[in-house]
């Protein structure tokens, strides 16, 4: 029979205890590594989810902005030159770029539609003579004290956000008639444009002319 209290037995038990402690320590270390890895994974997963949510939100916001822009359409602004013989047209939104335009004048003026490409503009020479005849027929004065209005239908092909769009809007051209011009003793000075109606057509153009000139 062996003596459990012998030095050999005591040494064996101490060795077993040491090994159990080492194994437990290793297990604790492994668990710590696993917990740390799990924490890192959870953190990465949450960060990835937040990034996906942010990207989705930004994409939705961009899509909503594009829809809003498309719904708002194109708004043209005009800048007259020093002589008042020309209006340079440009979009009110800088990110929009005009490609080409077709300008249609009231049928009573007898003017063919004018097409421009790249250089968006309105020139008084396109309609001055015909407008003067119409004003004389309507017994309008040769000189105006304020701004007169001439309706024009402007169809524009433009680029917005990388997409090509088309806009058809009725505008009024603001102008004044001054004595002392080279044409019939008076000249037409262009002032600017103002929006009248979107998605208009030739019928709306001629109707506005009749309201303004009564014919």
URRABEL-V60815 format. One record per residue. RES is the residue in one letter. PHI is phi in radians with two decimals (NA if undefined). OMEGA is omega in degrees with one decimal (999 if undefined). Layout:
res=RES phi=PHI omega=OMEGA
res=RES phi=PHI omega=OMEGA
This chain:
res=X phi=NA omega=-177.3
res=X phi=-1.55 omega=178.8
res=X phi=-1.61 omega=-177.3
res=X phi=-1.17 omega=-178.9
res=X phi=-1.71 omega=179.5
res=X phi=-1.21 omega=179.7
res=X phi=-0.95 omega=-178.7
res=X phi=-1.14 omega=179.8
res=X phi=-1.14 omega=178.6
res=X phi=-1.07 omega=179.9
res=X phi=-1.12 omega=179.7
res=X phi=-1.12 omega=179.6
res=X phi=-1.11 omega=177.7
res=X phi=-1.10 omega=179.7
res=X phi=-1.14 omega=178.5
res=X phi=-1.09 omega=179.5
res=X phi=-1.09 omega=-179.9
res=X phi=-1.10 omega=-178.9
res=X phi=-1.16 omega=178.6
res=X phi=-1.13 omega=179.3
res=X phi=-1.14 omega=178.8
res=X phi=-1.11 omega=-179.2
res=X phi=-1.09 omega=178.8
res=X phi=-1.14 omega=177.9
res=X phi=-1.11 omega=178.1
res=X phi=-1.10 omega=178.8
res=X phi=-1.11 omega=177.9
res=X phi=-1.08 omega=179.3
res=X phi=-1.12 omega=179.0
res=X phi=-1.10 omega=178.6
res=X phi=-1.09 omega=179.2
res=X phi=-1.11 omega=178.4
res=X phi=-1.11 omega=-179.9
res=X phi=-1.11 omega=179.2
res=X phi=-1.10 omega=178.6
res=X phi=-1.10 omega=179.5
res=X phi=-1.12 omega=178.8
res=X phi=-1.12 omega=177.6
res=X phi=-1.11 omega=177.9
res=X phi=-1.10 omega=179.3
res=X phi=-1.11 omega=178.9
res=X phi=-1.09 omega=178.7
res=X phi=-1.09 omega=178.4
res=X phi=-1.11 omega=-179.2
res=X phi=-1.12 omega=178.9
res=X phi=-1.14 omega=179.7
res=X phi=-1.13 omega=178.4
res=X phi=-1.13 omega=179.0
res=X phi=-1.12 omega=178.3
res=X phi=-1.11 omega=177.9
res=X phi=-1.10 omega=178.2
res=X phi=-1.11 omega=178.3
res=X phi=-1.13 omega=179.2
res=X phi=-1.14 omega=179.7
res=X phi=-1.08 omega=178.6
res=X phi=-1.08 omega=179.2
res=X phi=-1.12 omega=178.9
res=X phi=-1.13 omega=178.3
res=X phi=-1.12 omega=177.8
res=X phi=-1.13 omega=179.4
res=X phi=-1.13 omega=178.8
res=X phi=-1.13 omega=178.4
res=X phi=-1.13 omega=178.4
res=X phi=-1.14 omega=178.2
res=X phi=-1.15 omega=177.9
res=X phi=-1.13 omega=178.2
res=X phi=-1.13 omega=179.7
res=X phi=-1.14 omega=179.1
res=X phi=-1.12 omega=179.4
res=X phi=-1.10 omega=179.8
res=X phi=-1.19 omega=179.6
res=X phi=-1.21 omega=178.6
res=X phi=1.28 omega=-175.1
res=X phi=-1.87 omega=173.4
res=X phi=-2.10 omega=-178.8
res=X phi=-1.63 omega=171.0
res=X phi=-2.08 omega=-174.3
res=X phi=-2.22 omega=176.5
res=X phi=-2.18 omega=179.7
res=X phi=-1.32 omega=173.4
res=X phi=-1.40 omega=-173.6
res=X phi=-1.11 omega=-177.0
res=X phi=-1.47 omega=-176.7
res=X phi=1.34 omega=-178.2
res=X phi=-1.63 omega=-176.2
res=X phi=-2.63 omega=172.1
res=X phi=-2.03 omega=173.9
res=X phi=-1.56 omega=-176.5
res=X phi=-1.75 omega=176.4
res=X phi=-2.69 omega=177.4
res=X phi=-1.17 omega=175.9
res=X phi=-1.18 omega=177.3
res=X phi=-1.65 omega=-174.0
res=X phi=-1.14 omega=-177.7
res=X phi=-1.36 omega=177.4
res=X phi=-1.61 omega=-177.3
res=X phi=-2.25 omega=179.2
res=X phi=-1.34 omega=177.7
res=X phi=-1.73 omega=178.8
res=X phi=-2.76 omega=-179.2
res=X phi=-2.46 omega=170.8
res=X phi=-2.19 omega=-178.0
res=X phi=-1.89 omega=-178.9
res=X phi=-1.99 omega=-179.2
res=X phi=-1.79 omega=-179.1
res=X phi=-0.94 omega=-176.8
res=X phi=-1.03 omega=-178.4
res=X phi=-1.09 omega=179.8
res=X phi=-1.39 omega=178.5
res=X phi=1.18 omega=-178.6
res=X phi=-1.92 omega=176.8
res=X phi=-1.22 omega=176.9
res=X phi=-0.97 omega=-179.5
res=X phi=-1.88 omega=178.7
res=X phi=-1.96 omega=175.8
res=X phi=-2.18 omega=-180.0
res=X phi=-2.38 omega=178.0
res=X phi=1.46 omega=-177.6
res=X phi=-1.61 omega=-177.1
res=X phi=-1.21 omega=-173.8
res=X phi=-2.89 omega=169.4
res=X phi=-2.30 omega=179.6
res=X phi=-1.96 omega=-179.4
res=X phi=-1.07 omega=-177.5
res=X phi=-1.13 omega=179.9
res=X phi=-1.17 omega=-172.5
res=X phi=-2.42 omega=-173.8
res=X phi=-0.98 omega=-177.5
res=X phi=-1.06 omega=-179.7
res=X phi=-1.17 omega=179.3
res=X phi=-1.16 omega=178.9
res=X phi=-1.11 omega=177.9
res=X phi=-1.07 omega=179.7
res=X phi=-1.14 omega=179.1
res=X phi=-1.18 omega=177.9
res=X phi=-1.14 omega=178.5
res=X phi=-1.12 omega=178.9
res=X phi=-1.54 omega=179.4
res=X phi=1.02 omega=174.1
res=X phi=-1.48 omega=-178.3
res=X phi=-1.16 omega=178.8
res=X phi=-1.30 omega=177.9
res=X phi=-2.37 omega=-178.2
res=X phi=-1.83 omega=177.5
res=X phi=-1.61 omega=178.1
res=X phi=-2.29 omega=-179.8
res=X phi=-1.47 omega=171.9
res=X phi=-1.64 omega=-178.4
res=X phi=-2.26 omega=175.5
res=X phi=-2.21 omega=-179.1
res=X phi=-1.26 omega=177.3
res=X phi=-2.55 omega=177.4
res=X phi=-1.70 omega=-176.3
res=X phi=-2.00 omega=175.1
res=X phi=-1.80 omega=-172.5
res=X phi=-2.12 omega=168.8
res=X phi=-1.79 omega=-175.7
res=X phi=-2.48 omega=179.1
res=X phi=-1.90 omega=-179.8
res=X phi=-2.45 omega=179.3
res=X phi=1.09 omega=179.3
res=X phi=1.44 omega=179.7
res=X phi=-1.91 omega=177.5
res=X phi=-1.53 omega=-177.8
res=X phi=-2.20 omega=179.8
res=X phi=-2.30 omega=-178.6
res=X phi=-2.29 omega=176.2
res=X phi=-2.26 omega=-172.7
res=X phi=-2.34 omega=176.7
res=X phi=-1.61 omega=178.3
res=X phi=-2.11 omega=166.3
res=X phi=-1.83 omega=171.7
res=X phi=-1.56 omega=175.6
res=X phi=-1.47 omega=-179.1
res=X phi=-2.59 omega=175.3
res=X phi=-2.31 omega=176.9
res=X phi=-1.93 omega=-177.6
res=X phi=-2.12 omega=175.3
res=X phi=-1.25 omega=176.0
res=X phi=1.61 omega=178.1
res=X phi=-1.41 omega=-178.5
res=X phi=-1.50 omega=-175.1
res=X phi=-1.88 omega=176.6
res=X phi=1.11 omega=177.4
res=X phi=1.40 omega=178.2
res=X phi=-2.58 omega=179.4
res=X phi=-2.36 omega=179.7
res=X phi=-1.72 omega=177.6
res=X phi=-1.89 omega=179.8
res=X phi=-1.45 omega=-176.8
res=X phi=-1.96 omega=-176.4
res=X phi=2.96 omega=177.2
res=X phi=-2.30 omega=174.9
res=X phi=-2.37 omega=-178.0
res=X phi=-1.26 omega=178.3
res=X phi=-1.91 omega=-177.4
res=X phi=-2.74 omega=176.3
res=X phi=-1.54 omega=177.9
res=X phi=0.91 omega=-179.4
res=X phi=-1.52 omega=178.1
res=X phi=-2.46 omega=-177.0
res=X phi=-1.09 omega=179.3
res=X phi=-1.12 omega=178.2
res=X phi=-1.16 omega=178.0
res=X phi=-1.09 omega=-178.3
res=X phi=-1.20 omega=177.8
res=X phi=-1.14 omega=178.9
res=X phi=-1.19 omega=176.0
res=X phi=-1.03 omega=-178.3
res=X phi=-1.13 omega=177.9
res=X phi=-1.16 omega=-177.7
res=X phi=-1.48 omega=-175.5
res=X phi=-1.98 omega=176.7
res=X phi=1.24 omega=179.2
res=X phi=-2.63 omega=999
